[in-house]
């Protein structure tokens, strides 16, 4: 993937954040706007050709992510068990992501200058990203019994691996920013050393050193 720098990172992050949470932040999150001013570029400096490349790449990634659903319609089957299993997984991911976003928004309103370590954030540092990954895992599962041939499997897996990469890349950006903001706080240091960054009970506490996690 072409390295387009911070603008690309932030556009990707915006592409995969849920609209309802963006609305909450934009219309009610004054503390968020104050703290993030200057952190995220508005994209005005991005050349038009680069914007087109970003839009096309994001669109293609979305297409591959939902390809399993498309192939379920094309490769008709009477076995819908995986549809219900996938839907349940998607619901779990959506609930987890929603609760995590609400908890973080609530905590930031109370203390915008402190990192969030309450609620779901006690168990994992990026529960909203985890919820997103679980959601797309459900989408993939919903189509596993209808995918036919290597081509369909490759397309579906490209989308799934792509969103996992985007989420870990977002976690890396967040970790670097939080290290900059809270690195001298002993409580933060204790928190990051004891709380997994992405998946509970998996002892992965940092991804900042993995430079390949940059789009």
N, C-alpha and C positions, 0 to 999 in steps of 0.2 A: 504494500500500500504506500502511496506517495506521502512523504512527510510534509505536511502543510503547517506545522507549528502549532502555537497556542490557539489560533483562530479555529483551526480544524478541530482541536480537542474540545473547545467550548461549544462549537456547533453540534458535534456528535453528542456531547453531554445533554444539550438542549433537546436534540432529536429523541432521546430515549427517556426523558423525564415525563411523567404523566401530566396531562393538561390541567387536571383539577388542582394539582399541587402548584403548578406554575401560576394558576389563577390566584390561589391563596397567597403566594409570595408577592405577586405583583400588586394586588389590590389591598392586602392587609399586612404585608410583611415589611414594615418600615425599618425594623431592626436589621432585617436581611439586606435591604437596599443599602443601608448605611455601612454595614460591615463589608459588603461585597463591592462597593464602589471602587473602581480602579483595579479590581481583581479579574473581572471578566471583560474582554474586549467586545465592542458592539458590532464588529465585523465590517465597519465602514471602510477600513483600510484594505480589505481583501479584494483583489482584482476580480472582475466579473467572471472571467474564465475559470478562476479557482472556485468561485461560488457554484458555478454550473457543475464542476467536477464533484464538489461536495454533495450537491443535491442528487446528482445521478448515482453516486456511490451509496448514499443513504437509501435511496429508492431501491436500488438493486439488493442491498442487504435486507431490507424489509421483505422484498419478494422472495428471497431465499428462506427467510425465517418462516413465512407462512406457506411455503411450498407444500408442506405435508398436508395442510388443509385442502389446498388446490388438488393435489393428487388423490385425496379421498373422494372428491367429487368426480374426477376423471376415471379413476380405477374403482368403479362402484363395487361395494361389498355389503353384505347383510350383517356382518359382524361389527357391531358398534360398541363393543365392550371398551375398546381403547379410547373411544370418544369420551365416555363417562369418566374413565380414569384420568385422561388428560385434562378434562374440564375441572375435575376435583383438584388436580395439582395446580392448574392455572388459578383457581379460586384461592387456594392457599397462598400462592405467590402474591396475588393481588392484595389480599388482606394483610399479609406481612409487610408489603411495601407501603401500603396506605397507613397502617398503624405506626410504622417507623417514621414516615414523613410527618405525621401529625405529632408524634412525641417530640421529634427534633424541633419542629416549629414552635411547639409549646414551651420547650426548654429555652429556646433562643429568645423568646419573648420575655421570659423571666430573667435570664442572665445572658445577654448576647455576647459577652466577652469570655464565656467559658465553653469548653468543649462539651459535647453531649455524651453522658455516660449513664443515663437513666433508662428505665424501661428495657426495650429490646437491645439497646446499646450496651447493656451490662454483659451480654452474651457474645456479641459480635459488633465490631466497630462500623460496619457498613450493612446493616440489616435491610435497608431499602434496596441496595444493589443485589443483595442475596434474594430478596423477594422478586426482583426483576428476572434473575436467572432461573428461579423456580418457575415463574410464569412461562417463560419460553421453553423450559423443560417440558411443561405440560403440553405446549403446542406441538413439540416434537413427538411426544408419546402418543398424542391423539392420532398421529398418522403412521405409526411404525408398522402396523399390520397391512397397510395398503401400498407402501412403497415398493416399486418393482424395478429391478435392475440397478446396476451400479450408478447410472446417471442420476436417477431420482434420489438415491441415498446420498450421493455426493452433494447434490444441490441442497438437500435438507440439512446435511451436516455442516456445510459451509455457513449457512445461516445461523445454526446453533453455536458453532465455534466462534463465529463472528461476534455474536452478542456477548458471549462469555469474555472474549477478548476486550470488547468495549467496556464491560463492567469492571474488569480488573484494571484496565487502563484508567478508568474514572477513579477507582479506589486508590491507585498510585498517585494521581494528581491531588486527591483529597489528602492523602497522607503527607505528601510533601508540603502542602499548604498548611496543614495543622502542625507539622513539625516546626515550620517557620513561626507560626503564631503562638504555639504553646510549648515549644521545645524546652524552655527553661522552667516549666512548671513541674515540680516533683510529682504531683498527683497525676498529671498527664503521662509522665514517664512510666509511672507504675501501671497506669491503665493500659498503655500500648504494649507493655511487656507481659501482660497477663490476659489480654483479651484478643482473640483472633481477629484478623482484619476483615475476613469475608465469610468464612464458614465456621459455625460453632464446633468446638471440640477438635478442630483440625489445627494443629499448632503452627499455623502460618501467621506470624505477627507483623510482618513487614513485606511490602513489595516495592518499596522506593528504589531499591538497588537494581531492579529488573528494568533496564533501559529499553528493552525490546517492547515493553508495554506502552508504546507511544505510536499513535496512528501516523 
